[in-house]
Amino acid sequence: MNVHDSERLSGLLEEAGYVRAPEGAGEGDEAFADIVVFNTCAVRENADNRLYGNLGRLAPVKARRPGMQIAVGGCLAQKDRDTIVKKAPWVDVVFGTHNIGSLPVLLERARIQEEAQVEIAESLEAFPSTLPTRRESAYAAWVSISVGCNNTCTFCIVPALRGKEKDRRPGDILAEVEALVAEGVSEITLLGQNVNAYGSDIGDREAFSKLLRACGKVAGLERVRFTSPHPRDFTDDVIAAMAETDNVMPQLHMPLQSGSDAVLKAMRRSYRQERYLGIIEKVRAAMPDAAISTDIIVGFPGETDADFEQTLHVVREARFAQAFTFQYSKRPGTPAAEMDGQVPKAVVQERYERLVALQEEISWEENKKQVGRTVEVLVAEGEGRKDGATRRLSGRAPDNRLVHFTRPEESVRPGDVVTVDITYAAPHHLLAEGPARGVRRTRAGDAWERRNAAEAKKTAGVMLGLPTVGAPPPVAVPAAGCGCD
């Protein structure tokens, strides 16, 4: 969700006449950005440390570059407010989660008044999807269906920073999806803090399953994903919609957080181990090949060895394709931060390492089951860091597993679809060596090609110092970065 907000921030700045800085421009280069935006997360403490570390590193850079501006937005800005300017007085703009549309105006005001502008709205000014968006991908797109969260998990600070859940009208969502497909997008991911609670704000408990089915009717839309659901709201109609809608992918990210009923109760998670495993069983019955991933917190206050063993039990039973594992991070302002029984760091570390080792083993075993299968891979950009050296391309299978494959003889672009045979499995990726069974050039690949050409032309203009017609002189702006971990 923060990544998508960063796309909006980039879109706002580009609409205001700014252009992004050239790729690879270092802090000492003449072409380094005149504006740097940090879009921050506040879920874990390390996000705070990284933000202030980055701000400290930029202080001497700004001192050497008259007119350079630094802006901080997102959840950490909503939480810390005036603290950011006190700790880093060289910051020009601080804005929150509810008023990201104000960034260009705040930058201009800070420039004119020559003092920091701190503006934090307490409630949503406009649904973010009404703002211009500079999407990072020409073939895959995020689509927000709601913002905020009505849950009260004791470890989570997000509801205090993002506010209560606010749903978009189904017609507005589908209009955005159809517009994206018309531009060449072939894959969309529906976003919400609690995505399958969609409908609570508009009084329809089956609104999310209806939305999935409606996406299935959008001509040209090949892949639909969503994140992140909550087990409490994961109902049978959603499972049926997933299984019966051809373009909804056989992939599910279902946060567990803990396998212990006692810890789940302390977390104020409104489900228990039996309910969670029951959902997994139903999903697998409806979609036997579905890849399921999860989030797990280790070391929540009061977690005992027996509680942790219950988490390991659920991991063994659920056999997740992937798990995002976190050591509990105390967040001031949350109930969990004041709870008794804070678990010593050494104990948390030992449990964390055991969990990671178990999940690595399971991920590898589950991936080995894919060897010999034929899959369609949506070619991606930037997924394979070693692709240049190995003469491979990379992309995602329908179940969202990462696949590296031998580069076909014919031209293949991001957004195209390549059919390959899986020959090898590692814990975090699959490998398809040998010739591809087929290459399908797509409208999404055409869109990527058009955009790539347009970006190259724009970058050439910036390097030559050519102004954009009807816009102020170009000021280099990077894609809004994220100060989270």
RODO-2510 file (C-alpha; in nm, 4 decimals, decimal comma):
residues 485
     n   res          X          Y          Z
     1     m     0,0000     0,0000     0,0000
     2     n     0,2900     0,2351     0,0709
     3     v     0,4409     0,1492    -0,2669
     4     h     0,1134     0,2487    -0,4343
     5     d     0,1025     0,5726    -0,2329
     6     s     0,4546     0,6438    -0,3598
     7     e     0,3254     0,6032    -0,7146
     8     r     0,0656     0,8694    -0,6361
     9     l     0,3270     1,1034    -0,4935
    10     s     0,5311     1,0636    -0,8120
    11     g     0,2182     1,1272    -1,0187
    12     l     0,1378     1,4446    -0,8241
    13     l     0,4878     1,5809    -0,8721
    14     e     0,4995     1,4971    -1,2425
    15     e     0,1614     1,6648    -1,2937
    16     a     0,3058     1,9720    -1,1205
    17     g     0,5846     1,9812    -1,3804
    18     y     0,8675     1,7976    -1,2067
    19     v     1,0587     1,5103    -1,3668
    20     r     1,2440     1,2304    -1,1948
    21     a     1,6193     1,2378    -1,1505
    22     p     1,8316     1,0252    -1,3847
    23     e     1,8852     0,6683    -1,2658
    24     g     2,2129     0,6192    -1,0803
    25     a     2,2803     0,9867    -1,0073
    26     g     2,4882     0,9929    -0,6877
    27     e     2,4684     1,2437    -0,4049
    28     g     2,7756     1,4270    -0,5352
    29     d     2,6559     1,4422    -0,8962
    30     e     2,5230     1,7574    -1,0571
    31     a     2,2188     1,5569    -1,1741
    32     f     2,1273     1,4416    -0,8207
    33     a     1,7668     1,5114    -0,7222
    34     d     1,6563     1,8608    -0,6210
    35     i     1,3686     1,7055    -0,4287
    36     v     1,3806     1,3862    -0,2217
    37     v     1,0593     1,2377    -0,0811
    38     f     1,0512     0,9718     0,1902
    39     n     0,7209     0,7862     0,2132
    40     t     0,7478     0,6112     0,5472
    41     c     0,6128     0,3102     0,7340
    42     a     0,5682     0,2918     1,1112
    43     v     0,4962    -0,0778     1,1622
    44     r     0,8424    -0,1599     1,2998
    45     e     1,0969     0,0399     1,4979
    46     n     1,3668    -0,0073     1,2355
    47     a     1,1685     0,2212     1,0046
    48     d     1,2299     0,5135     1,2437
    49     n     1,6022     0,4401     1,2588
    50     r     1,6378     0,4146     0,8826
    51     l     1,4495     0,7378     0,8193
    52     y     1,6610     0,9467     1,0549
    53     g     1,9771     0,7783     0,9282
    54     n     1,8864     0,8698     0,5699
    55     l     1,7939     1,2245     0,6677
    56     g     2,1284     1,2642     0,8448
    57     r     2,3133     1,1443     0,5365
    58     l     2,1334     1,4007     0,3188
    59     a     2,1987     1,6999     0,5464
    60     p     2,5450     1,7830     0,4026
    61     v     2,4182     1,7134     0,0504
    62     k     2,1438     1,9697     0,0955
    63     a     2,3886     2,2200     0,2440
    64     r     2,5915     2,2005    -0,0786
    65     r     2,2867     2,2300    -0,3078
    66     p     2,0952     2,5602    -0,2749
    67     g     1,7242     2,5095    -0,3354
    68     m     1,7219     2,1351    -0,2640
    69     q     1,4119     2,0217    -0,0711
    70     i     1,3394     1,7173     0,1460
    71     a     0,9865     1,5968     0,2268
    72     v     0,8748     1,3261     0,4691
    73     g     0,5293     1,1690     0,4459
    74     g     0,3416     0,8523     0,5334
    75     c     0,2722     0,6749     0,8600
    76     l     0,5855     0,7807     1,0471
    77     a     0,5140     1,1435     0,9574
    78     q     0,1555     1,1028     1,0816
    79     k     0,2928     0,9614     1,4085
    80     d     0,5932     1,1861     1,4762
    81     r     0,4663     1,5148     1,3291
    82     d     0,6754     1,8008     1,4739
    83     t     0,9389     1,5568     1,6030
    84     i     1,0784     1,5097     1,2536
    85     v     1,1585     1,8793     1,2092
    86     k     1,3066     1,8956     1,5604
    87     k     1,5367     1,6004     1,4925
    88     a     1,6108     1,7063     1,1340
    89     p     1,5515     2,0819     1,0985
    90     w     1,6722     2,0711     0,7366
    91     v     1,3501     1,8902     0,6355
    92     d     1,1237     2,1242     0,4350
    93     v     0,7868     1,9433     0,4349
    94     v     0,6131     1,6951     0,6657
    95     f     0,2751     1,5558     0,5547
    96     g     0,0611     1,2667     0,6744
    97     t    -0,1339     0,9710     0,5420
    98     h    -0,4574     1,1638     0,4855
    99     n    -0,3274     1,4553     0,2771
   100     i    -0,0705     1,3206     0,0316
   101     g    -0,2353     1,5346    -0,2365
   102     s    -0,0995     1,8457    -0,0621
   103     l     0,2666     1,7693    -0,1349
   104     p     0,3226     1,9996    -0,4383
   105     v     0,1536     2,2935    -0,2624
   106     l     0,3533     2,2369     0,0569
   107     l     0,6802     2,2240    -0,1358
   108     e     0,5986     2,5536    -0,3068
   109     r     0,4929     2,7135     0,0224
   110     a     0,8152     2,6007     0,1912
   111     r     1,0147     2,7461    -0,0976
   112     i     0,8401     3,0836    -0,0814
   113     q     0,8244     3,1172     0,2977
   114     e     1,1694     2,9617     0,3485
   115     e     1,0551     2,7584     0,6482
   116     a     0,9388     2,4048     0,7134
   117     q     0,5762     2,3223     0,6403
   118     v     0,4156     2,0620     0,8679
   119     e     0,0607     1,9690     0,7708
   120     i    -0,1052     1,6605     0,9188
   121     a    -0,4743     1,5998     0,8453
   122     e    -0,6745     1,4005     1,1012
   123     s    -0,9078     1,2427     0,8476
   124     l    -0,9021     1,1525     0,4792
   125     e    -0,9360     1,4582     0,2553
   126     a    -1,0001     1,2640    -0,0662
   127     f    -0,9795     0,8961    -0,1571
   128     p    -0,6197     0,8537    -0,2816
   129     s    -0,7290     0,6873    -0,6055
   130     t    -0,8636     1,0223    -0,7253
   131     l    -0,5055     1,1517    -0,7370
   132     p    -0,2785     1,1274    -1,0425
   133     t    -0,0575     0,8182    -1,0392
   134     r     0,2806     0,7518    -1,1963
   135     r     0,2664     0,3711    -1,2085
   136     e     0,5974     0,1896    -1,1905
   137     s     0,4801    -0,0918    -1,4173
   138     a     0,3114    -0,0777    -1,7567
   139     y     0,1727    -0,4319    -1,7262
   140     a     0,0833    -0,4804    -1,3560
   141     a    -0,1008    -0,2335    -1,1344
   142     w    -0,2225    -0,1838    -0,7787
   143     v    -0,5877    -0,0851    -0,7290
   144     s    -0,6977     0,0345    -0,3847
   145     i    -1,0460    -0,0774    -0,2845
   146     s    -1,0347     0,0628     0,0704
   147     v    -0,8174     0,2575     0,3095
   148     g    -0,7926     0,2366     0,6873
   149     c    -0,8780    -0,0488     0,9226
   150     n    -1,1503    -0,1187     1,1806
   151     n    -0,9517    -0,3847     1,3673
   152     t    -0,7846    -0,3202     1,7028
   153     c    -0,4873    -0,5595     1,7020
   154     t    -0,2842    -0,4752     2,0112
   155     f     0,0519    -0,4805     1,8293
   156     c    -0,0508    -0,2596     1,5378
   157     i    -0,0288     0,1168     1,5105
   158     v    -0,1747     0,1351     1,1593
   159     p    -0,5420     0,2066     1,2510
   160     a    -0,4296     0,5076     1,4559
   161     l    -0,2371     0,6426     1,1565
   162     r    -0,4590     0,5378     0,8657
   163     g    -0,7977     0,5818     1,0322
   164     k    -1,1189     0,3814     1,0101
   165     e    -1,1929     0,1724     0,7045
   166     k    -1,3318     0,3630     0,4096
   167     d    -1,4514     0,1661     0,1069
   168     r    -1,4628     0,2820    -0,2524
   169     r    -1,7761     0,2343    -0,4572
   170     p    -1,7608    -0,0878    -0,6653
   171     g    -1,8330     0,1079    -0,9827
   172     d    -1,5335     0,3358    -0,9234
   173     i    -1,3050     0,0378    -0,8652
   174     l    -1,4182    -0,1417    -1,1809
   175     a    -1,3903     0,1798    -1,3828
   176     e    -1,0258     0,2096    -1,2738
   177     v    -0,9605    -0,1577    -1,3564
   178     e    -1,1161    -0,1208    -1,7020
   179     a    -0,9164     0,1965    -1,7693
   180     l    -0,5934     0,0217    -1,6696
   181     v    -0,6681    -0,2741    -1,8966
   182     a    -0,7416    -0,0341    -2,1823
   183     e    -0,3899     0,1080    -2,1286
   184     g    -0,2385    -0,2408    -2,1576
   185     v    -0,2293    -0,3636    -1,7974
   186     s    -0,2871    -0,7402    -1,7743
   187     e    -0,2521    -0,7977    -1,3980
   188     i    -0,4081    -0,6045    -1,1104
   189     t    -0,3740    -0,6462    -0,7351
   190     l    -0,6647    -0,5290    -0,5207
   191     l    -0,5350    -0,3494    -0,2105
   192     g    -0,6798    -0,2910     0,1328
   193     q    -0,5506    -0,2898     0,4882
   194     n    -0,8089    -0,5628     0,5441
   195     v    -0,9074    -0,6306     0,1865
   196     n    -1,1772    -0,8930     0,2411
   197     a    -1,3613    -0,6749     0,4922
   198     y    -1,4557    -0,4703     0,1871
   199     g    -1,8261    -0,3964     0,2013
   200     s    -1,8535    -0,3254     0,5735
   201     d    -1,8580     0,0456     0,4967
   202     i    -2,1300     0,0042     0,2310
   203     g    -2,3364    -0,2602     0,4120
   204     d    -2,2750    -0,5634     0,1897
   205     r    -2,1022    -0,8627     0,3522
   206     e    -2,0502    -1,0340     0,0150
   207     a    -1,9176    -0,7258    -0,1629
   208     f    -1,5629    -0,8591    -0,1912
   209     s    -1,6589    -1,1894    -0,3540
   210     k    -1,8872    -0,9961    -0,5920
   211     l    -1,5966    -0,7672    -0,6775
   212     l    -1,3719    -1,0641    -0,7581
   213     r    -1,6382    -1,2098    -0,9871
   214     a    -1,6884    -0,8714    -1,1551
   215     c    -1,3130    -0,8504    -1,2239
   216     g    -1,3475    -1,1878    -1,3938
   217     k    -1,5731    -1,0267    -1,6535
   218     v    -1,3273    -0,7528    -1,7548
   219     a    -1,2107    -0,8433    -2,1057
   220     g    -0,8327    -0,8457    -2,1369
   221     l    -0,7648    -0,8741    -1,7648
   222     e    -0,5561    -1,1915    -1,7308
   223     r    -0,4558    -1,1978    -1,3637
   224     v    -0,6243    -1,0744    -1,0446
   225     r    -0,4616    -1,0873    -0,7016
   226     f    -0,5439    -0,9245    -0,3679
   227     t    -0,3724    -0,8403    -0,0403
   228     s    -0,4039    -0,8614     0,2515
   229     p    -0,7088    -1,0473     0,3826
   230     h    -0,7958    -1,1128     0,7483
   231     p    -0,8949    -1,4640     0,8616
   232     r    -1,1933    -1,3240     1,0513
   233     d    -1,3559    -1,2031     0,7297
   234     f    -1,2474    -1,4861     0,5018
   235     t    -1,5843    -1,6392     0,4171
   236     d    -1,6891    -1,9300     0,1970
   237     d    -1,8258    -1,7001    -0,0748
   238     v    -1,4759    -1,5545    -0,1208
   239     i    -1,3247    -1,9029    -0,1576
   240     a    -1,5918    -1,9925    -0,4131
   241     a    -1,5315    -1,6716    -0,6082
   242     m    -1,1584    -1,7417    -0,6185
   243     a    -1,2064    -2,0984    -0,7368
   244     e    -1,4755    -2,0150    -0,9948
   245     t    -1,3265    -1,6979    -1,1477
   246     d    -1,0711    -1,7898    -1,4116
   247     n    -0,8500    -1,4829    -1,3851
   248     v    -0,8304    -1,4827    -1,0035
   249     m    -0,4946    -1,6439    -0,9374
   250     p    -0,4502    -1,9561    -0,7182
   251     q    -0,2542    -1,7599    -0,4602
   252     l    -0,3450    -1,6391    -0,1120
   253     h    -0,1593    -1,4328     0,1437
   254     m    -0,3281    -1,5029     0,4795
   255     p    -0,1627    -1,3472     0,7883
   256     l    -0,1369    -1,5895     1,0815
   257     q     0,0663    -1,3795     1,3302
   258     s     0,0671    -1,6628     1,5882
   259     g    -0,0453    -2,0226     1,6148
   260     s    -0,1226    -1,9959     1,9865
   261     d    -0,4825    -1,9283     2,0872
   262     a    -0,3620    -1,7507     2,4017
   263     v    -0,1344    -1,5198     2,2042
   264     l    -0,4005    -1,4593     1,9378
   265     k    -0,6372    -1,3527     2,2148
   266     a    -0,3741    -1,1169     2,3604
   267     m    -0,3158    -0,9802     2,0108
   268     r    -0,6918    -0,9230     1,9836
   269     r    -0,7034    -1,1298     1,6666
   270     s    -1,0612    -1,2506     1,6279
   271     y    -0,9865    -1,6109     1,5214
   272     r    -0,8124    -1,9112     1,6711
   273     q    -0,5855    -2,1868     1,5396
   274     e    -0,8718    -2,4201     1,4478
   275     r    -1,0508    -2,1499     1,2504
   276     y    -0,7324    -2,0555     1,0661
   277     l    -0,6424    -2,4110     0,9665
   278     g    -1,0047    -2,4681     0,8655
   279     i    -0,9789    -2,1839     0,6144
   280     i    -0,6554    -2,3267     0,4727
   281     e    -0,8245    -2,6671     0,4372
   282     k    -1,1206    -2,5169     0,2498
   283     v    -0,8960    -2,3170     0,0180
   284     r    -0,6912    -2,6265    -0,0660
   285     a    -1,0066    -2,8302    -0,1268
   286     a    -1,1321    -2,5696    -0,3739
   287     m    -0,7904    -2,4925    -0,5281
   288     p    -0,5475    -2,7835    -0,4731
   289     d    -0,2574    -2,6015    -0,6403
   290     a    -0,2980    -2,2740    -0,4494
   291     a     0,0200    -2,1284    -0,3017
   292     i    -0,0462    -1,9823     0,0430
   293     s     0,1831    -1,7348     0,2187
   294     t     0,1568    -1,5700     0,5580
   295     d     0,2901    -1,3219     0,8159
   296     i     0,4145    -1,4395     1,1575
   297     i     0,5272    -1,2408     1,4616
   298     v     0,7756    -1,4038     1,7002
   299     g     0,8163    -1,2942     2,0624
   300     f     0,4872    -1,1165     2,1265
   301     p     0,4607    -1,0172     2,4952
   302     g     0,3740    -1,3185     2,7103
   303     e     0,4630    -1,5745     2,4397
   304     t     0,5878    -1,8903     2,6108
   305     d     0,7826    -2,1823     2,4680
   306     a     0,4535    -2,3736     2,4496
   307     d     0,2897    -2,0851     2,2605
   308     f     0,5755    -2,0768     2,0129
   309     e     0,5487    -2,4542     1,9603
   310     q     0,1866    -2,3971     1,8566
   311     t     0,3081    -2,1541     1,5895
   312     l     0,5510    -2,4171     1,4618
   313     h     0,2647    -2,6676     1,4604
   314     v     0,0498    -2,4445     1,2379
   315     v     0,3438    -2,3855     1,0028
   316     r     0,3907    -2,7621     0,9661
   317     e     0,0174    -2,8177     0,9096
   318     a    -0,0413    -2,5264     0,6704
   319     r     0,2752    -2,5851     0,4651
   320     f     0,3080    -2,2272     0,3493
   321     a     0,4835    -2,1615     0,0216
   322     q     0,6371    -1,8577     0,1880
   323     a     0,6235    -1,6819     0,5249
   324     f     0,7172    -1,3256     0,6135
   325     t     0,8540    -1,3629     0,9654
   326     f     0,9100    -1,0733     1,2055
   327     q     1,0484    -1,0303     1,5534
   328     y     0,7981    -0,8403     1,7663
   329     s     0,8677    -0,4667     1,7552
   330     k     0,7317    -0,2545     2,0403
   331     r     0,5431     0,0443     1,9003
   332     p     0,4712     0,3291     2,1439
   333     g     0,0992     0,4000     2,1583
   334     t    -0,0122     0,0397     2,1122
   335     p    -0,1562    -0,1723     2,3975
   336     a     0,1081    -0,4420     2,3469
   337     a     0,3859    -0,1949     2,4237
   338     e     0,2572    -0,1701     2,7832
   339     m     0,1937    -0,5415     2,8360
   340     d     0,3770    -0,7478     3,0944
   341     g     0,5918    -1,0377     2,9817
   342     q     0,8079    -0,8655     2,7214
   343     v     1,0209    -1,1495     2,5818
   344     p     1,4023    -1,1123     2,6090
   345     k     1,5794    -1,0373     2,2817
   346     a     1,7936    -1,3520     2,2993
   347     v     1,4852    -1,5724     2,3380
   348     v     1,3091    -1,3982     2,0485
   349     q     1,6159    -1,4399     1,8267
   350     e     1,6441    -1,8129     1,9015
   351     r     1,2754    -1,8730     1,8271
   352     y     1,2951    -1,6620     1,5132
   353     e     1,5873    -1,8644     1,3772
   354     r     1,4045    -2,1910     1,4453
   355     l     1,0940    -2,0649     1,2651
   356     v     1,2915    -1,9417     0,9647
   357     a     1,4761    -2,2760     0,9387
   358     l     1,1490    -2,4709     0,9493
   359     q     0,9807    -2,2492     0,6896
   360     e     1,2873    -2,2666     0,4605
   361     e     1,2639    -2,6456     0,4716
   362     i     0,8915    -2,6424     0,3945
   363     s     0,9254    -2,3819     0,1179
   364     w     1,1911    -2,5934    -0,0505
   365     e     0,9841    -2,9108    -0,0210
   366     e     0,6767    -2,7370    -0,1637
   367     n     0,8788    -2,5854    -0,4471
   368     k     1,0267    -2,9258    -0,5353
   369     k     0,6705    -3,0416    -0,6063
   370     q     0,6655    -2,7918    -0,8939
   371     v     0,9516    -2,9624    -1,0814
   372     g     0,8209    -3,1152    -1,4036
   373     r     0,5204    -2,8848    -1,4241
   374     t     0,4492    -2,6595    -1,7199
   375     v     0,3606    -2,3032    -1,6167
   376     e     0,2811    -1,9726    -1,7813
   377     v     0,5170    -1,7006    -1,6599
   378     l     0,4280    -1,3323    -1,6834
   379     v     0,7651    -1,1788    -1,7700
   380     a     0,8631    -0,9152    -1,5138
   381     e     1,1075    -0,6290    -1,4998
   382     g     1,3667    -0,6252    -1,2221
   383     e     1,2723    -0,9580    -1,0603
   384     g     1,5964    -1,1380    -1,1482
   385     r     1,9066    -0,9556    -1,0255
   386     k     2,1407    -1,2003    -1,2023
   387     d     1,9469    -1,2281    -1,5277
   388     g     2,2083    -1,0366    -1,7269
   389     a     2,4906    -1,2676    -1,6211
   390     t     2,2908    -1,5905    -1,6564
   391     r     2,1135    -1,5006    -1,9820
   392     r     1,7813    -1,5654    -1,8165
   393     l     1,4568    -1,3761    -1,7748
   394     s     1,2311    -1,3830    -1,4700
   395     g     0,8646    -1,3556    -1,3882
   396     r     0,5789    -1,4892    -1,1822
   397     a     0,3798    -1,8081    -1,2278
   398     p     0,0017    -1,7904    -1,1684
   399     d     0,0558    -1,8946    -0,8040
   400     n     0,3019    -1,6034    -0,7677
   401     r     0,6120    -1,8220    -0,7410
   402     l     0,9210    -1,6550    -0,8858
   403     v     1,0521    -1,8339    -1,1958
   404     h     1,3882    -1,7747    -1,3665
   405     f     1,3926    -1,9181    -1,7194
   406     t     1,6275    -1,9464    -2,0161
   407     r     1,5970    -1,6457    -2,2437
   408     p     1,4100    -1,7500    -2,5626
   409     e     1,5619    -1,6843    -2,9028
   410     e     1,2717    -1,4609    -2,9994
   411     s     1,2192    -1,1152    -2,8520
   412     v     1,0424    -1,1139    -2,5156
   413     r     0,9313    -0,8039    -2,3251
   414     p     0,8070    -0,7474    -1,9700
   415     g     0,4330    -0,8129    -1,9820
   416     d     0,4619    -1,0941    -2,2352
   417     v     0,3802    -1,4530    -2,1312
   418     v     0,6264    -1,7423    -2,1713
   419     t     0,5310    -2,1086    -2,1193
   420     v     0,8128    -2,3099    -1,9579
   421     d     0,8852    -2,6430    -1,7903
   422     i     1,0145    -2,6236    -1,4306
   423     t     1,3443    -2,8137    -1,3992
   424     y     1,4814    -2,7129    -1,0575
   425     a     1,3531    -2,5742    -0,7268
   426     a     1,5181    -2,3643    -0,4555
   427     p     1,3436    -2,2395    -0,1384
   428     h     1,2628    -1,8995    -0,2878
   429     h     1,2519    -1,9518    -0,6641
   430     l     1,2032    -2,2005    -0,9454
   431     l     1,4257    -2,2554    -1,2464
   432     a     1,3222    -2,3488    -1,6018
   433     e     1,6264    -2,4465    -1,8053
   434     g     1,5872    -2,5397    -2,1671
   435     p     1,3794    -2,3977    -2,4515
   436     a     1,0447    -2,2355    -2,3805
   437     r     0,7346    -2,4172    -2,4957
   438     g     0,5852    -2,0967    -2,6249
   439     v     0,6014    -1,7168    -2,6197
   440     r     0,2887    -1,5040    -2,6312
   441     r     0,3390    -1,1386    -2,7148
   442     t     0,0745    -0,9348    -2,5379
   443     r    -0,0863    -0,5928    -2,5290
   444     a     0,0838    -0,5566    -2,1905
   445     g     0,4219    -0,6077    -2,3603
   446     d     0,3242    -0,3491    -2,6230
   447     a     0,2400    -0,1065    -2,3399
   448     w     0,5785    -0,1669    -2,1777
   449     e     0,7533    -0,1038    -2,5115
   450     r     0,5669     0,2243    -2,5690
   451     r     0,6366     0,3422    -2,2175
   452     n     1,0031     0,2474    -2,2350
   453     a     1,0441     0,4507    -2,5523
   454     a     0,8624     0,7490    -2,4005
   455     e     1,0754     0,7350    -2,0847
   456     a     1,3963     0,7218    -2,2869
   457     k     1,2884     1,0273    -2,4863
   458     k     1,1930     1,2154    -2,1684
   459     t     1,5220     1,1278    -1,9945
   460     a     1,7193     1,2463    -2,2976
   461     g     1,5342     1,5776    -2,2784
   462     v     1,6118     1,6179    -1,9096
   463     m     1,9823     1,5448    -1,9611
   464     l     1,9896     1,8156    -2,2308
   465     g     1,8080     2,0602    -2,0025
   466     l     1,5022     2,0912    -2,2274
   467     p     1,1950     2,2281    -2,0440
   468     t     0,8573     2,0585    -2,0699
   469     v     0,6074     2,2631    -2,2699
   470     g     0,3631     2,4432    -2,0408
   471     a     0,5450     2,3368    -1,7250
   472     p     0,8018     2,5008    -1,4986
   473     p     1,1692     2,4232    -1,5655
   474     p     1,2408     2,0601    -1,4873
   475     v     1,3489     1,9814    -1,1344
   476     a     1,4830     1,6308    -1,0860
   477     v     1,2686     1,4177    -0,8596
   478     p     1,3257     1,0504    -0,7804
   479     a     1,0476     0,8012    -0,7343
   480     a     0,9247     0,8547    -0,3791
   481     g     1,1333     0,6310    -0,1612
   482     c     1,0200     0,4366     0,1428
   483     g     1,1733     0,4893     0,4851
   484     c     1,0425     0,1548     0,6104
   485     d     1,2269    -0,1713     0,6513
***
